[in-house]
Amino acid sequence: VEIGTLAGYSALWMARALPPGGHLWTIESDPKHAAVAAEVVSEAGFGDRVTIIRDKASAILPQLSDSGPFCAVFLDADKGRYDDYGRWATENLRPGGLLIGDNAYLFGRLLDDSEDARAMRRFHEEMAASYRSVCLPTPDGLAVGVRIDPKA
C-alpha cells in the first residue's frame, strides 16, 4: 500500500518488486496527480498489478483493511496525518511487514510546536513501539521499520 502517489515514480519501483500475484494499492487525493500516475503505470505495463485509488487516504484506508494483511506500507503524503497512517499500518501489516515513511524529519521542522510536527513525532513513537526501526539520515529522513509480531 502506498499513501501518496504523486506522479507514480515510487509506485513503479514497488510494482517492479512485486512477487508473482502481488498487487499494489496506491492512494492519491489529487485528481491531476492520479491521472498522471495512471498513465505512467499503464505505459510501464503494470496496469493490472497496480490500483490507483483517487480519494483521501483517511476515507479509503478503513475499506482497504479488508484486503490485508499487507506486506508493506509506504507513506509519502500529508505529513500531519503520518500518525494516523502509522497506526493504520500497525493494525494492517503482517508481522515482518515493512513500514516506510518518507520525509520523516519533516523538512527540518520535526521539533517545531506545530500539529504537523506533533503528528510526525507520534509516528516516530509508533515506529519505536511496534517496529524494529531506524530513521535513515537522508536529507529529509526516511523511517524504515519491520513490524514486530504482537504475539511474540
VOFIVEX-133347 format. One record per atom (N, C-alpha, C): x, y, z; residue in three letters. Coordinates in steps of 0.2 Angstrom, whole numbers, plus 5000, padded with zeros to 4 digits. Example, Ala and Ser with C-alpha at 12.3 -4.5 7.8 and 13.67 -1.06 7.14 Angstrom:
2
506649725039Ala506249785039Ala506649845039Ala506449895035Ser506849955036Ser506450005039Ser
END
This chain:
152
500449945000Val500050005000Val500450065000Val500350114995Glu500750174995Glu500250234997Glu500350275001Ile499950335003Ile500350395000Ile500050424995Gly500350474992Gly500750454985Gly500350454980Thr500650434973Thr501050484970Thr500850544970Leu501050594966Leu501050574958Leu501650574955Ala501650554948Ala501750484947Ala501850444952Gly501950364951Gly502650344951Gly503150384952Tyr503850364952Tyr503950304957Tyr503750314963Ser503850264968Ser503450204967Ser502850214964Ala502450154963Ala502750114958Ala503050144953Leu503350104948Leu503950054951Leu504350084955Trp504850044958Trp504549984962Trp504050004966Met503749954970Met503349894966Met503049914960Ala502749874956Ala503249824953Ala503849854951Arg504449804949Arg504649754954Arg504549774960Ala504749724965Ala504249674968Ala503649684965Leu503149634967Leu503249564966Leu503049524970Pro503149454969Pro502549424964Pro502649374961Pro502049344957Pro501449344961Pro500949374958Gly500249384961Gly500249434966Gly500749474967Gly500749534971Gly500349594968Gly500149634972His499749694970His499849754974His499849814971Leu500049874974Leu499449924974Leu499149944980Trp498649994980Trp499050054982Trp498950114978Thr499250174979Thr498650224979Thr498650274984Ile498150314986Ile498450384984Ile498050424980Glu498150494978Glu497550534978Glu497550594982Ser496950634983Ser496850684977Ser497450704974Asp497450754969Asp497250724962Asp496750734959Pro496550704953Pro497050714947Pro497350774947Lys497850784942Lys498450734943Lys498650734949His499250684950His499050614949His498450594951Ala498250524950Ala498150514943Ala497950554938Ala497850544931Ala498550534928Ala499050574930Val499750564928Val500050504930Val499950484936Ala500150414939Ala499850364935Ala499150364933Ala498850314930Ala499150304923Ala499350354920Glu499650354913Glu500350324913Glu500750344918Val501350314919Val501350244921Val500950224925Val500850154927Val500650104921Val500150134917Ser499950094912Ser500450094906Ser500850144905Glu501350144900Glu501950094901Glu502050094908Ala502550044910Ala502349974910Ala501749954909Gly501449894909Gly501249864915Gly501149904920Phe500949874927Phe500149894929Phe499849914924Gly499149924925Gly498749874928Gly498849814927Asp498549754930Asp498749734937Asp499349764939Arg499549754946Arg499549814951Arg499349864948Val499349924952Val498649964952Val498349974957Thr497750004958Thr497850074961Thr497650124957Ile497750194959Ile497050214962Ile497050234968Ile496450254971Ile496350324972Ile495950354969Arg495850434969Arg495350454974Arg495650464980Asp495250484986Asp495750504992Asp495450524997Lys495950545003Lys496050485006Lys496650475009Ala496850415012Ala496450395018Ala496250455022Ser495850445028Ser495150415026Ser494950425020Ala494250395018Ala494350325016Ala494850305013Ile494950245009Ile495250185014Ile495650205018Leu496050155022Leu495650105026Leu495050135029Pro494650085033Pro494350025028Pro494250045022Gln493949995017Gln494549955014Gln495149985014Leu495649945011Leu495849895016Leu495749905022Ser495949855028Ser495749785026Ser495149775023Asp494849705021Asp495349675016Asp495749705013Ser496249665008Ser496849645011Ser496949665018Gly497549645021Gly497549575024Gly498049555028Pro498649605030Pro499149615024Pro499449665025Phe499949695019Phe500649675021Phe501049675016Cys501749665016Cys502149725018Cys501949785015Ala502249845015Ala501749905015Ala501949955018Val501650025018Val502150075017Val502050115012Phe502550175011Phe502150235011Phe502350285016Leu502050345017Leu502450405014Leu502050445009Asp502350505006Asp501850545005Asp501450565010Ala500850605009Ala500850665014Ala500250685016Asp500150745020Asp500450725027Asp501050755029Lys501450745035Lys501050745041Lys500550785041Gly500150795048Gly499750735049Gly499650695045Arg499250635046Arg499750565047Arg500350575047Tyr500850515047Tyr500650475054Tyr500450505059Asp500250465065Asp499650425064Asp499150455060Asp498550415059Asp498750355054Asp499150375049Tyr499350325044Tyr499850265047Tyr500250285052Gly500650245055Gly500250195059Gly499750215063Arg499350175067Arg498950125062Arg498750145057Trp498350105052Trp498850055049Trp499450065048Ala499950025046Ala500049965051Ala500149985057Thr500249945063Thr499649895063Thr499049915062Glu498549865063Glu498449825056Glu498749845051Asn498649805045Asn499249775041Asn499849785044Leu500449745042Leu500449685045Leu500649635041Arg500849565044Arg501449575048Arg501549535053Pro502249535057Pro502749525052Pro503249565052Gly503849565047Gly503749605041Gly503149635041Gly502949685036Gly503349745037Gly503449785031Leu503849845031Leu503449905031Leu503649955035Leu503350025035Leu503950075034Leu503850115029Ile504250165027Ile503950235027Ile504250285030Gly503950345030Gly504450395027Gly504350425021Asp504750475018Asp504650545022Asp505150585022Asn505150655025Asn505050655032Asn505350605035Ala505250585042Ala505550645047Ala506050685044Tyr506250745048Tyr505850805047Tyr505350795043Leu504850855042Leu505150915039Leu505650905035Phe505950965032Phe506351005037Phe506650975042Gly506951015047Gly506551045052Gly505851025052Arg505451055057Arg505151005062Arg505450955063Leu505250895067Leu505150915075Leu505550965077Leu505450985084Leu505051045085Leu504751075080Asp504351135080Asp503751125084Asp503451175087Asp502751165090Asp502251175086Asp502151135081Ser501551135076Ser501251065076Ser500551065074Glu500251005074Glu500550955069Glu500850975064Asp501150935059Asp501750895063Asp502150935066Ala502750915070Ala502550865075Ala502050885079Arg501750835084Arg501550765081Arg501150775076Ala500950715072Ala501550665070Ala502050705067Met502650665065Met503050635071Met503050665076Arg503350635082Arg502950575085Arg502350585085Arg501850525086Arg502050465082Arg502150485075Phe502350425070Phe502950395073Phe503450435074His504050405077His504050365083His503550385088Glu503450345094Glu503150275092Glu502650285087Glu502350215085Glu502850175082Glu503350195078Met503850155075Met504250125080Met504450165085Ala504850145091Ala504550085095Ala503850095095Ala503450045100Ala503349975096Ala503149985090Ser502949925086Ser503349895080Ser503949925080Tyr504349905074Tyr505049905076Tyr505449865073Arg506249865073Arg506349915068Arg506549975070Ser506550035066Ser507250075066Ser507250115061Val507850165061Val507550225056Val507850275058Cys507750335053Cys508350355050Cys508450335043Leu509050345039Leu509150425038Leu509750445039Pro509950515039Pro509950535031Pro509450535027Thr509450565021Thr509250635022Thr509350685018Pro509150755019Pro508550765023Pro508050725021Asp507350735024Asp507150685029Asp507550635030Gly507450575034Gly506950525031Gly507150465032Leu506750405029Leu506750355035Leu506150355038Ala505950305043Ala505850235040Ala506150185043Val506050115040Val505950075046Val505450035046Gly505349985051Gly505049915049Gly505249865053Val504949795052Val504449785057Val503849765056Arg503349755061Arg503549705065Arg503549715072Ile503649665077Ile502949625078Ile503049555078Asp502449515079Asp502149535086Asp501549555087Pro501249575093Pro501149515098Pro501149455095Lys501049395099Lys501749365101Lys502249385099Ala502949365101Ala503149385108Ala
END
